[in-house]
Amino acid sequence: MNPILALLKENNIEDAQIREIFQELTTNPLAAMATISQLGLPQEKLQILMAQVMQNPALIKDAVDELGLDYSKVEEAKEKLQK
């Protein structure tokens, strides 16, 4: 299992909420980061999660694929951020 998904699940984040977060990541990554920070994760877990997301963007693609979401939306969001 993807380490980001595993960390969220082991902290009792429901599957529906995880899907929402990754759906948001595919359309508005900055808003998704704000949502993640409001999940109530312990600070050390939140830091690990944020580090994984920032240092290894491929994990986002893996998680999006694992959840059956459309990764092309992530690419579109990245292009918008770069403009």
C-alpha positions as CSV (number, residue, x, y, z in Angstrom):
1,M,0.0,0.0,0.0
2,N,1.1,3.5,-0.7
3,P,2.8,5.0,2.4
4,I,0.7,8.2,2.2
5,L,-2.5,6.1,2.2
6,A,-1.2,3.8,4.9
7,L,-0.4,6.7,7.2
8,L,-3.8,8.2,6.7
9,K,-5.6,4.9,7.3
10,E,-3.5,4.1,10.4
11,N,-4.7,7.5,11.8
12,N,-8.3,6.5,11.3
13,I,-9.0,8.7,8.3
14,E,-12.0,7.2,6.5
15,D,-11.7,6.0,2.9
16,A,-14.3,8.5,1.7
17,Q,-12.3,11.4,3.2
18,I,-9.0,10.0,1.7
19,R,-10.7,9.9,-1.7
20,E,-11.9,13.5,-1.2
21,I,-8.3,14.7,-0.3
22,F,-6.8,13.1,-3.3
23,Q,-9.6,14.3,-5.6
24,E,-8.8,17.8,-4.2
25,L,-5.0,17.1,-4.8
26,T,-5.8,16.5,-8.4
27,T,-7.6,19.9,-8.8
28,N,-6.1,22.2,-6.2
29,P,-3.0,20.9,-4.5
30,L,-2.6,24.0,-2.2
31,A,-6.1,23.6,-0.9
32,A,-5.5,19.9,-0.4
33,M,-2.5,20.7,1.8
34,A,-4.6,22.9,3.9
35,T,-7.2,20.1,4.2
36,I,-4.5,17.6,5.2
37,S,-3.2,19.9,7.9
38,Q,-6.7,20.1,9.4
39,L,-7.2,16.3,9.7
40,G,-6.1,16.3,13.3
41,L,-3.0,14.1,12.7
42,P,-0.4,14.3,15.4
43,Q,2.3,16.8,14.5
44,E,5.0,14.2,13.9
45,K,2.7,12.2,11.5
46,L,1.7,15.4,9.7
47,Q,5.4,16.3,9.2
48,I,6.1,12.9,7.8
49,L,3.1,13.0,5.5
50,M,4.0,16.5,4.2
51,A,7.7,15.5,3.7
52,Q,6.6,12.4,1.7
53,V,4.4,14.5,-0.5
54,M,7.0,17.2,-1.1
55,Q,10.0,14.9,-1.5
56,N,8.4,12.2,-3.6
57,P,5.6,13.4,-5.8
58,A,5.5,10.0,-7.4
59,L,3.7,8.8,-4.3
60,I,0.8,11.1,-5.1
61,K,0.5,9.5,-8.6
62,D,0.7,6.0,-7.0
63,A,-2.0,6.9,-4.5
64,V,-4.2,8.5,-7.2
65,D,-3.8,5.3,-9.3
66,E,-4.5,3.1,-6.3
67,L,-7.7,5.1,-5.6
68,G,-8.8,4.9,-9.2
69,L,-8.7,8.7,-9.8
70,D,-7.6,10.6,-12.9
71,Y,-3.9,11.5,-12.6
72,S,-4.1,13.8,-15.7
73,K,-5.9,16.3,-13.4
74,V,-2.8,16.4,-11.2
75,E,-0.8,17.3,-14.3
76,E,-3.2,20.0,-15.2
77,A,-3.1,21.4,-11.6
78,K,0.8,21.4,-11.7
79,E,0.7,23.4,-15.0
80,K,-1.6,26.0,-13.5
81,L,0.7,26.4,-10.5
82,Q,3.7,26.9,-12.7
83,K,2.1,29.8,-14.6
